[in-house]
Amino acid sequence: MEHKRLMRTTQYVLFLTVAVAVTTVAADDTGERLGKAVTVFNALTSSEHGIRPERLASADCIAVIPGFKKGAAVVGVGYGRGFISCRNGSKWSAPGAITLESGSLGVQVGAEDIDIVILSLDGGRRSKLLSDRFAIGSDASAAWGNGKSAHDDANSKILFYGSAKGVFAGFGLDGATLKTDESGNNALYGKKLSNNEIVDGGAQTPAVAKPLLTTLARASNR
């Protein structure tokens, strides 16, 4: 009897140890990804061929996915993790963690990784955009918006921009899906929160995420 009790105690301690380790790794990874998101956004807004200031000024929500990997998790399926923030009055909301999944991006350069910024220009679609699953192409039309290209379609409600190893890349997002990254949100906020709760629910911005919001505000002043 005593032996069984000891075994259960040992198993419980091991479980707690593993859980703490996993949570710590997730938190560290999330912080690193936030830093990369700042770098990506700065790169795609500072170049003369990058995101046009008037597009940033019109954006209701901005998503940044650093290092989207072509064919990462499953053969033929692209996968990336990032963050989304939306305007709340004159400020940008606390960021929600997201994933981007796609069967194919059709990237026109050979690199395996591509850094992506997505602008949503339609405030009426915010709730859907922040839902557990948002299908680009069916839930909203999207256009490649790099530079002053003809692909920067004035009628599209979602514009996406990307670069691979510093080279601006043309690609398509039709069929891609934005989803809530529950583990990322848990690492940031210490509890389970939906992106709607974070962005529109007035969640307090974690210290590690403040540089991203500062960067968004500086680049998108109306």
Disulfide bonds with the S-S distance in Angstrom:
Cys61-Cys86 1.97
